């Protein structure tokens, strides 16, 4: 048993440590001298960014932003500072989704399968990613509920989520897919037409269930039996949950758009390999697209006509366009490098930058908090060694809500940034547990 004296000493030490951490959060941090890309507005040469209590309190030119008293100053002269990157589609966290018992698993929640201590989050931080939409797998018509995460330090999944209630809250969207992924033997659909029919029937079931709930008017004895598989569909129909739809071929894209029109849900198209064929239809529907770029051929047959010019074509059509890693299809550490392929294929640099920041934030309906450097938003930003999209540029630091989460000059962090797969399988495990 610990003595009273030792207990009081330990308690005092814990208090001092927690107080020091709190004071560090409360102390204003001022970053001076960098070229700042706020995303909203023009780049700021010799800019100043002030953050405090996890929020941005000021951003602007050196002659207009006042340094608060007792601020901790950081000289980032010669660097480029921009918002933390938003990855709209990833599979980090070692989670899993539905099983082979059914093609539609709306009640499955990826939040129940993620390991919050996974080293794969370090991979995202090394790539400058501060906000991520983690998905269940795509081998189903509906693989389950996604979760929007902030790359904070934490030991529980609730430490990372944007939502406050991971038990009953809406913490993400819904992952859907069509094309070849769900084309399996029964009980899976087997054909594209059957795929659409099964999805349609599930939404019709949700509409009927919702009518019973509404008719009960809150009276417990009138309420229908709870249907956990239909409740998230009702949230989709009510506009409270976004559908993230994995689709590749032109005809599959049009099917997704028809289902959206029929049931009126919020839709984000993902991958959209043949977006260059469907850009006008996507624009007419007013639906955003989250796309991926690839630096080598391979993968599934339905994506054989994928083009890195998709970004340019969608930009010209006026479609809100973001990018994603689909990690581990592409590596989170190379997110910015991969998007440079879209610039090389004709997309404007400005829209490409928006595509890894504010556009993705809008698709997750988190743009009131992340995606740009503005007063009042979360202090999520990255420090780059040079211009975005240059092959020579490195992510030197990643900050999340005013806390430094990745530092390339730290040997342990550098191992995650430059190591191979062994950096993520426990062999090079640097965390102090």
C-alpha positions as CSV (number, residue, x, y, z in Angstrom):
1,X,0.0,0.0,0.0
2,X,1.3,3.4,-0.9
3,X,2.2,5.7,2.0
4,X,0.3,9.0,2.6
5,X,3.4,11.0,2.0
6,X,4.1,9.2,-1.3
7,X,0.5,9.6,-2.3
8,X,0.5,13.3,-1.6
9,X,3.8,13.7,-3.6
10,X,2.3,11.8,-6.5
11,X,-0.9,13.8,-6.4
12,X,1.1,17.0,-6.3
13,X,3.3,15.9,-9.2
14,X,0.2,15.0,-11.3
15,X,-1.4,18.3,-10.5
16,X,1.8,20.2,-11.6
17,X,2.0,18.1,-14.8
18,X,-1.7,18.7,-15.7
19,X,-1.4,22.4,-14.8
20,X,1.7,22.7,-17.0
21,X,-0.1,21.1,-19.9
22,X,-3.1,23.4,-19.4
23,X,-0.9,26.4,-19.3
24,X,0.8,25.3,-22.5
25,X,-2.6,25.2,-24.1
26,X,-3.6,28.5,-22.8
27,X,-0.4,30.3,-23.8
28,X,-0.7,32.0,-27.2
29,X,1.5,30.5,-29.9
30,X,2.6,32.9,-32.7
31,X,4.1,31.6,-36.0
32,X,6.0,34.3,-37.9
33,X,7.7,34.7,-41.2
34,X,6.1,31.9,-43.3
35,X,4.2,32.2,-46.5
36,X,0.6,31.5,-45.3
37,X,-1.9,29.9,-47.6
38,X,-5.2,30.5,-45.8
39,X,-7.2,28.9,-48.7
40,X,-9.9,31.6,-48.3
41,X,-8.2,34.7,-49.7
42,X,-4.8,35.2,-51.2
43,X,-1.6,33.8,-49.9
44,X,0.1,36.0,-47.3
45,X,3.8,36.6,-47.6
46,X,5.7,37.1,-44.3
47,X,2.5,36.1,-42.5
48,X,1.6,35.7,-38.9
49,X,-0.6,33.0,-37.4
50,X,-1.8,33.3,-33.7
51,X,-3.4,30.3,-32.0
52,X,-4.6,29.9,-28.4
53,X,-6.8,27.3,-26.6
54,X,-6.9,25.2,-29.8
55,X,-8.3,27.9,-32.0
56,X,-7.0,30.4,-34.5
57,X,-7.2,33.9,-33.0
58,X,-5.5,35.9,-35.8
59,X,-4.0,35.4,-39.2
60,X,-2.6,38.1,-41.5
61,X,0.4,40.2,-42.4
62,X,3.1,41.1,-39.9
63,X,2.1,44.8,-39.9
64,X,-1.5,44.0,-39.0
65,X,-1.4,41.1,-36.5
66,X,-0.4,42.0,-33.0
67,X,1.7,39.5,-30.9
68,X,-0.1,38.8,-27.6
69,X,1.8,39.3,-24.4
70,X,3.5,36.2,-23.0
71,X,3.2,34.5,-26.4
72,X,5.5,31.7,-27.4
73,X,7.0,32.6,-30.8
74,X,8.0,30.3,-33.6
75,X,10.2,31.5,-36.4
76,X,9.0,29.8,-39.6
77,X,10.7,32.1,-42.0
78,X,11.1,30.5,-45.4
79,X,8.4,27.9,-44.8
80,X,4.9,27.5,-46.1
81,X,2.1,27.2,-43.6
82,X,-1.4,26.0,-44.7
83,X,-4.5,24.3,-43.2
84,X,-4.2,20.7,-42.0
85,X,-5.3,18.3,-44.8
86,X,-8.7,16.8,-44.9
87,X,-8.9,13.2,-46.2
88,X,-12.5,12.3,-47.1
89,X,-11.9,8.6,-47.5
90,X,-9.5,6.4,-45.6
91,X,-9.2,3.1,-43.9
92,X,-6.6,3.8,-41.2
93,X,-7.2,2.6,-37.7
94,X,-7.2,-1.1,-38.4
95,X,-11.0,-1.2,-38.4
96,X,-13.4,-3.5,-40.3
97,X,-17.0,-3.4,-41.6
98,X,-19.7,-5.8,-42.4
99,X,-19.3,-9.6,-42.9
100,X,-20.5,-11.9,-45.7
101,X,-23.9,-12.6,-44.0
102,X,-25.7,-9.8,-46.0
103,X,-24.9,-7.2,-48.7
104,X,-26.4,-4.4,-46.6
105,X,-25.1,-3.6,-43.2
106,X,-26.3,-0.1,-42.2
107,X,-26.2,-0.9,-38.5
108,X,-22.5,-1.7,-38.6
109,X,-20.3,1.1,-37.1
110,X,-16.7,1.5,-37.9
111,X,-16.3,3.4,-34.7
112,X,-16.8,0.1,-32.9
113,X,-13.8,-1.5,-34.7
114,X,-11.1,1.2,-34.7
115,X,-8.0,0.9,-32.6
116,X,-7.4,4.5,-31.4
117,X,-3.7,3.6,-30.6
118,X,-3.0,2.4,-34.1
119,X,0.3,3.5,-35.6
120,X,-1.5,4.1,-38.8
121,X,-2.7,7.5,-37.4
122,X,1.0,8.4,-37.4
123,X,1.1,7.8,-41.1
124,X,-1.7,10.3,-41.6
125,X,0.0,12.9,-39.4
126,X,3.2,12.4,-41.3
127,X,1.3,13.3,-44.5
128,X,-0.2,16.4,-43.0
129,X,-3.7,15.0,-42.5
130,X,-5.5,16.4,-39.5
131,X,-9.1,15.4,-40.3
132,X,-10.2,12.1,-41.8
133,X,-13.3,10.2,-42.8
134,X,-12.6,6.6,-41.8
135,X,-14.7,4.1,-43.7
136,X,-15.7,0.4,-43.3
137,X,-14.7,-1.7,-46.3
138,X,-16.3,-1.5,-49.7
139,X,-17.3,-5.1,-50.4
140,X,-21.0,-4.4,-49.7
141,X,-23.8,-2.4,-51.1
142,X,-23.8,-0.7,-47.7
143,X,-20.7,-1.4,-45.6
144,X,-21.8,0.6,-42.6
145,X,-21.4,3.9,-40.8
146,X,-18.2,6.0,-41.2
147,X,-16.7,8.2,-38.6
148,X,-15.1,11.6,-38.9
149,X,-11.9,11.8,-36.8
150,X,-9.6,14.6,-35.7
151,X,-6.0,13.5,-35.3
152,X,-5.7,14.5,-31.7
153,X,-3.8,12.5,-29.2
154,X,-6.1,10.1,-27.4
155,X,-6.6,6.7,-25.9
156,X,-10.3,6.2,-26.7
157,X,-12.1,6.6,-30.0
158,X,-14.2,9.3,-28.3
159,X,-11.0,11.4,-27.9
160,X,-10.7,11.5,-31.7
161,X,-14.3,12.0,-32.9
162,X,-16.0,15.3,-33.8
163,X,-19.2,14.1,-32.2
164,X,-19.6,14.2,-28.4
165,X,-21.6,11.0,-28.0
166,X,-20.1,7.9,-29.6
167,X,-22.8,5.7,-28.3
168,X,-25.9,7.4,-29.6
169,X,-24.6,10.3,-31.7
170,X,-24.2,10.7,-35.5
171,X,-20.5,10.6,-35.8
172,X,-20.1,10.2,-39.5
173,X,-21.8,9.2,-42.8
174,X,-22.8,6.0,-44.4
175,X,-20.6,4.0,-46.8
176,X,-22.3,2.7,-49.9
177,X,-20.9,1.1,-53.0
178,X,-22.0,-0.3,-56.4
179,X,-20.2,-1.8,-59.3
180,X,-18.2,-5.0,-59.0
181,X,-17.4,-4.9,-55.3
182,X,-20.8,-6.3,-54.1
183,X,-21.1,-8.7,-57.2
184,X,-20.9,-12.0,-55.3
185,X,-23.1,-15.0,-55.0
186,X,-26.3,-15.0,-52.9
187,X,-27.2,-13.3,-50.6
188,X,-25.2,-10.7,-52.5
189,X,-26.9,-9.3,-55.6
190,X,-24.8,-10.7,-58.5
191,X,-26.0,-8.0,-61.0
192,X,-26.0,-4.2,-61.2
193,X,-29.8,-4.1,-61.6
194,X,-30.3,-6.3,-58.5
195,X,-27.9,-4.1,-56.6
196,X,-29.9,-1.0,-57.2
197,X,-33.2,-2.9,-56.4
198,X,-31.9,-4.1,-53.0
199,X,-30.8,-0.6,-52.0
200,X,-34.1,0.9,-53.1
201,X,-36.0,-1.7,-51.1
202,X,-34.0,-0.9,-48.0
203,X,-34.8,2.8,-48.3
204,X,-38.5,2.0,-48.8
205,X,-38.4,0.0,-45.7
206,X,-36.8,2.9,-43.8
207,X,-39.5,5.2,-45.1
208,X,-42.2,2.9,-43.9
209,X,-40.5,2.5,-40.5
210,X,-40.2,6.2,-40.1
211,X,-43.9,6.7,-40.8
212,X,-44.7,4.3,-37.9
213,X,-42.3,6.3,-35.6
214,X,-43.9,9.6,-36.6
215,X,-47.4,8.2,-36.1
216,X,-46.6,7.2,-32.5
217,X,-45.9,10.8,-31.7
218,X,-43.5,9.9,-28.9
219,X,-45.8,7.5,-27.1
220,X,-43.9,4.5,-25.9
221,X,-46.8,2.1,-26.2
222,X,-47.4,3.2,-29.8
223,X,-43.7,3.0,-31.0
224,X,-42.8,0.2,-33.3
225,X,-40.0,-2.2,-32.3
226,X,-36.6,-0.6,-32.7
227,X,-34.8,-1.4,-36.0
228,X,-31.1,-0.6,-35.6
229,X,-30.6,-1.4,-39.3
230,X,-33.2,1.1,-40.4
231,X,-32.6,3.9,-37.9
232,X,-29.4,5.2,-39.7
233,X,-31.4,5.1,-43.0
234,X,-34.0,7.4,-41.4
235,X,-31.2,9.7,-40.5
236,X,-30.0,9.7,-44.1
237,X,-33.6,10.4,-45.3
238,X,-33.8,13.3,-42.8
239,X,-30.6,14.8,-44.1
240,X,-28.8,14.1,-40.8
241,X,-26.3,11.6,-42.3
242,X,-24.4,11.9,-45.5
243,X,-24.0,9.0,-48.0
244,X,-20.5,8.4,-49.2
245,X,-20.9,6.4,-52.3
246,X,-18.0,4.3,-53.8
247,X,-18.5,4.2,-57.6
248,X,-16.2,3.9,-60.6
249,X,-17.8,3.3,-64.0
250,X,-19.9,5.9,-65.8
251,X,-23.1,3.8,-65.7
252,X,-22.6,3.1,-62.0
253,X,-22.1,6.9,-61.3
254,X,-25.5,7.5,-63.0
255,X,-27.1,4.8,-60.9
256,X,-25.9,6.5,-57.7
257,X,-27.3,9.8,-59.0
258,X,-30.7,8.3,-59.8
259,X,-30.9,6.8,-56.3
260,X,-30.0,10.2,-54.8
261,X,-32.7,11.9,-56.8
262,X,-35.3,9.3,-55.9
263,X,-34.7,9.5,-52.2
264,X,-33.3,13.0,-51.8
265,X,-30.3,12.1,-49.6
266,X,-27.1,14.1,-49.3
267,X,-24.5,12.4,-51.5
268,X,-20.8,12.5,-52.0
269,X,-19.4,10.4,-54.9
270,X,-16.2,8.7,-54.2
271,X,-13.4,7.5,-56.6
272,X,-15.5,8.3,-59.7
273,X,-12.8,6.8,-62.0
274,X,-14.8,7.8,-65.1
275,X,-15.6,11.3,-63.9
276,X,-14.3,12.6,-67.2
277,X,-17.3,10.9,-68.8
278,X,-19.8,12.0,-66.2
279,X,-18.8,15.5,-65.3
280,X,-21.8,17.2,-66.8
281,X,-24.2,14.9,-65.2
282,X,-22.5,15.2,-61.8
283,X,-22.6,19.0,-62.1
284,X,-26.2,19.1,-63.1
285,X,-27.1,17.0,-60.1
286,X,-25.2,19.4,-57.8
287,X,-23.4,16.6,-56.2
288,X,-19.7,16.8,-55.0
289,X,-17.0,14.3,-55.9
290,X,-14.1,13.0,-53.9
291,X,-11.6,11.5,-56.3
292,X,-8.3,9.7,-56.1
293,X,-5.2,9.9,-58.2
294,X,-2.8,7.0,-59.1
295,X,0.8,7.0,-60.1
296,X,0.8,3.4,-61.5
297,X,-1.7,1.2,-63.3
298,X,-3.4,-1.8,-61.7
299,X,-6.4,-2.6,-59.5
300,X,-9.9,-3.5,-60.6
301,X,-11.2,-3.8,-64.2
302,X,-14.0,-1.2,-63.6
303,X,-11.3,1.4,-62.9
304,X,-9.3,0.8,-66.0
305,X,-10.3,4.1,-67.5
306,X,-9.4,6.2,-64.4
307,X,-7.8,9.5,-65.4
308,X,-5.7,11.9,-63.4
309,X,-7.4,14.6,-65.5
310,X,-10.6,14.0,-63.6
311,X,-9.8,16.9,-61.3
312,X,-9.4,19.3,-64.2
313,X,-12.6,18.0,-66.0
314,X,-14.6,18.3,-62.8
315,X,-13.2,21.8,-62.1
316,X,-14.2,22.9,-65.6
317,X,-17.7,21.5,-65.1
318,X,-18.1,23.4,-61.8
319,X,-18.2,20.4,-59.5
320,X,-17.0,20.7,-55.9
321,X,-14.0,18.4,-55.9
322,X,-11.9,16.9,-53.1
323,X,-9.3,14.2,-52.9
324,X,-8.8,11.2,-50.8
325,X,-6.1,8.5,-50.1
326,X,-8.3,5.4,-49.6
327,X,-5.3,4.4,-47.4
328,X,-4.0,1.8,-47.8
329,X,-4.7,2.0,-51.6
330,X,-2.5,5.1,-51.6
331,X,-0.3,6.1,-48.7
332,X,-1.5,8.9,-46.4
333,X,2.1,10.1,-46.3
334,X,2.0,10.9,-50.0
335,X,-1.4,12.6,-50.1
336,X,-0.1,15.9,-51.3
337,X,2.3,14.3,-53.8
338,X,-0.6,12.3,-55.3
339,X,-2.7,15.4,-55.7
340,X,0.1,17.0,-57.6
341,X,-0.7,14.5,-60.3
342,X,-4.0,16.2,-60.8
343,X,-2.3,19.5,-61.2
344,X,0.1,18.0,-63.7
345,X,-3.0,16.7,-65.7
346,X,-4.5,20.2,-65.9
347,X,-6.3,21.0,-62.6
348,X,-5.5,24.5,-61.3
349,X,-3.2,24.7,-58.3
350,X,-5.8,26.8,-56.4
351,X,-8.6,24.2,-56.8
352,X,-6.2,21.4,-56.0
353,X,-5.3,23.1,-52.7
354,X,-9.0,23.5,-52.0
355,X,-9.4,19.8,-52.8
356,X,-7.3,18.7,-49.9
357,X,-8.6,21.3,-47.5
358,X,-11.9,23.3,-47.6
359,X,-13.6,21.2,-50.3
360,X,-13.3,18.0,-48.2
361,X,-14.4,19.9,-45.1
362,X,-17.5,20.9,-46.9
363,X,-18.3,17.4,-48.0
364,X,-18.1,16.3,-44.3
365,X,-20.0,19.4,-43.2
366,X,-17.1,20.4,-41.0
367,X,-16.1,23.5,-42.9
368,X,-17.2,25.7,-39.9
369,X,-14.3,24.2,-38.0
370,X,-11.6,23.0,-40.4
371,X,-10.3,23.4,-44.0
372,X,-9.1,27.0,-43.9
373,X,-7.0,29.3,-41.7
374,X,-9.6,31.8,-40.3
375,X,-10.1,33.4,-37.0
376,X,-12.3,31.2,-34.8
377,X,-11.6,27.9,-36.6
378,X,-9.6,25.0,-35.1
379,X,-5.9,25.5,-35.0
380,X,-5.1,22.7,-37.4
381,X,-2.2,23.5,-39.7
382,X,0.9,22.1,-41.3
383,X,4.4,23.6,-41.8
384,X,5.9,22.7,-45.2
385,X,9.5,23.0,-46.3
386,X,8.4,24.6,-49.6
387,X,5.5,25.0,-52.0
388,X,2.7,22.5,-52.0
389,X,2.9,19.9,-54.8
390,X,6.6,20.3,-55.3
391,X,8.4,16.9,-55.3
392,X,11.0,18.4,-53.0
393,X,8.6,19.6,-50.4
394,X,8.3,17.8,-47.0
395,X,5.7,18.0,-44.3
396,X,7.9,19.3,-41.4
397,X,5.2,19.7,-38.7
398,X,1.6,18.9,-38.2
399,X,-0.4,20.7,-35.6
400,X,-3.9,19.7,-34.4
401,X,-5.9,22.2,-32.3
402,X,-2.7,24.0,-31.3
403,X,-0.8,20.9,-30.3
404,X,2.2,19.6,-32.3
405,X,1.4,16.1,-33.3
406,X,4.2,15.4,-35.8
407,X,7.7,16.8,-36.1
408,X,10.0,15.6,-38.8
409,X,13.0,16.7,-36.8
410,X,12.0,14.2,-34.1
411,X,13.7,10.9,-34.9
412,X,10.7,8.8,-33.7
413,X,8.3,10.8,-35.9
414,X,10.8,10.7,-38.8
415,X,10.8,6.9,-38.6
416,X,7.0,6.9,-39.3
417,X,7.4,9.4,-42.1
418,X,10.2,7.6,-44.0
419,X,10.0,4.0,-42.9
420,X,8.4,1.1,-44.8
421,X,5.7,-1.2,-43.6
422,X,7.8,-2.3,-40.6
423,X,7.1,1.1,-39.1
424,X,3.5,0.1,-38.6
425,X,3.5,-3.5,-37.6
426,X,4.9,-3.1,-34.1
427,X,8.6,-3.7,-34.8
428,X,9.4,0.0,-34.9
429,X,6.9,0.9,-32.2
430,X,8.1,4.0,-30.5
431,X,5.1,4.9,-28.3
432,X,5.7,4.9,-24.6
433,X,3.0,2.6,-23.2
